[in-house]
Amino acid sequence: MCQPNRVPKLLPVVLVLGALLWMFTMTGGRDIFVNEMLSEAYDSHAEHLLRGDPGVDPDASRHESLIVGDKVRMYFGPFPAFVRIPLNFIYPSGRGCWSRLSGLCAGMIALAAFAGLIRTALRSSDLPSRWQDALGNVSLVGFALGSPLLLLLGNLSIYDEAIVWGFAWALAALYFAWRSREAEGTAITWSLLAFSFSAGAALLSRVTFGAPFVLIAPALALRLFRKSPIRNLVALFLPLAAALLFYLCLTYAKFGTFSGMPLRYSVNPTQREFAEKYGLFRLERVPYSFADYFFLRWPKFQPEPPFLKAEREMYDHPTLYVMAFTETYSSLLWCSSWIVLGAVIGVAMLLRPGGSDAVERTIAAILFVQAIAILSFMGLCQRYTAELFPFLVFAFLFFLRQGKTAFHLRYLLIGLVAVSVVINSLTTVSWLVDADMNVPDATRAKWKEFLGRNSRP
C-alpha cells in the first residue's frame, strides 16, 4: 500500500551499522587510541594554528612535507586539525592518537547524511510502505559496507582521515541542499544554514569535496528572493563565505599563492618533477582512469581467508600517472555495483523531460565535474573513488524517487548490495592485511589473528 510522505524506518539499521563500523574501525572495538600513519601531523598543525602559524613540525609530516623557504607546510585541509583542538585540551595524553575517533565521527556523519537523503527520496516516491523500508535499509547496508567508506575507516592515516571528513561533509551539504528545496518558512533558513556550514567544513577538509558546493550555493539562492531573501541569503552564504575566506588566507599564508597545492615545494622528488612536467590534472587521463575505476579489476580468489585478494597492479602510463601501478584493488562495478546501477538509471531519469528542474540539473552537472576532476588526477587509488560518490549518490536519489522503476528492480538491487558487500568487505580486509603499507603493524597483526593467519611468515 502506498503512503505518500510516509517516513521510512531507517534508524534501527543506522544504529546497527554504526556499531559494526565502530568494531571495524577500532579493530574489534578496543583499539581506540592508535598512532596511525602521520596522524600526529594534524595535532602539530592544530598547535601551530593556535599560535597563528600555518606550519607543521618537520617530524610530524615527514615525507608529506612541503618546504617553502625554510618553513614546513602540508597540503592537507585544516578541518581534522580543528577536531584535535578540543580533544587535546580535554585529554592531552591522546595527542597523535585521535585519528580513529575522528574518522569514526566523520563516518557516522556520512552514514546519517546518506540515511537522510534516501529517506527524503523514498518519502516522495510511490513505493509501497514495506518496500520503502526495505530498499532504504538495503541501501544503507550497501553504503556502509559496499562503498569506499569501509576502506577509509579501516586505515585512518593522514590521507584517509582528510578524505573521510570531506566525504562526510559533502554528503551532509547535499542532504541539506535537498532539504532546503522542500522546506518552508524558518525550516528553509535552518536548512540553508546547515548546508552552508557543511559545505564550508567540506572545503576545509578536502577542497575537491568542498569546491563543488561553492558553485552549488548560487543555484540554491535562485528561489530565495521571494522567501525572506535577506535572512535566507545570509544563512546560505555567511558560513560558507567565512570558510572560503579562511581557506584562501591559509593557503596564501602557507604558499604565498591562492592556487592550492603547489607540488613544486614537495620533499618527494618523483611527485614534484612529474607534476611540474606533466601536470597535476589532465583531461587526457579521464578515459584511462574511468577504465581503471570501473572496468579493469576482477575479483581474485585465494585459498586462505579472506578468500579474495587485493593487490597493486601494473598500470604503466609513464606520461599520465606518477606511479607505474594502480592502487585500485576492486572495480566499482564489483564493490559498489548497487549504486552504479541506480546512478545510471537515475541519470537517465534526471535528463528526461520533466524528470528534474534546472537547479537539480545544475547540481548534477557540478558534481559530475568533480568526478571528472578526480578522473584527471595524476594518481590512481581506491580511496579516490570516494570523490565519485557525491555524483553517484545524487543520481541514485532520482532512481529511488521514481518508485515504479525501483520497485521493478527491487530484487536486483538487493542482490547487488549483497554481492557488493561481500566483495568490498573481503577485498578491503585483504588490502589492509597484505598490501596497505600505511596500516600499523599491531593492527595488521590483529587482523591476521582474526583471520587465523598467525602462523604465516
C-alpha angles and dihedrals in degrees: 000000000000117000110183115218092011111150112237115233105244106139099092092053091046089055093047091048090047089056091048091050089050090054092046096046095045094045094245098349103283106074096085104139105052129151102233124192107303091338090141088067090080091051090051092046090051091053091049092048091053087057092049092253120127093205138096135218113271094230091052100056097027111159092014093058126123115208114213108181102313094330127102117226136170128211098218117112118263099234096094086051090054088054089055095056099074092033094056090044091055097039114015092179090069093067111137093011104076099097097100095049090043093049094045090053089053091047092053091050089052092048093047092047092050090049090052092050097050092042090055092047094047093046090063094044126094094233118134110263096249091052091049087059094042098048092041093053093042089053090051091053089049092051095048098043105016102051138066089272090086093056093045091054093043093062115024098184121151088277100050097041092061091046096049091051092049090047092049096048092044091056090045090052090049091052094051091044089055092044094049090060092057099039129094135204118353090351088073091056094049092046092050091047091051090047091051093049093046093047091049091049090050090052091051092046099049121346095216089063096043102041095071090058092053084063094041093055095072089050090056090049094064095082095044102077092086096040113067090304100188096049095043096044091051090050091048100047110024102076092036093048090049091051092047092049091048091048092051094046092047092048091050091047090052101043109009089244139078094225096102116227113022103189090191085088095052120123087216104089094194094057093039095053094042093050092048093048103038105017135248093256126027128168090217088074095059100089092044093048091045090054091048095050098040111025121015104066117082121181112267118210126217129183097236130064131315082031095209119080127219121191144145115272131201113261101163113186099144096190095044107042132036092220126057089221139047126238091204099116099174132031117238087234086069108028097038104018092137094066094038090058093046093045094051091052090042092055090053090051092045092053099044117098110277093007095110142358130246095268093052092049090048091052091048092050093050093049089047089056088053089055091049090050094057090045088057094052121117095241137059119214136151090235090061090066086078086074089064094054102079088063093041092049093048091051091045089059091063089052091054093042090058093070098185094060093042090050093052091049097039097113093044090052092050090049093049091050089053092049092045094049093051096046096040094045096047096042091046092053089048090051092050093047103041112015115025108095092192096065113106114249093238091054092048090051092052091051090050090049090051090050093047094245101124092119093057112106 
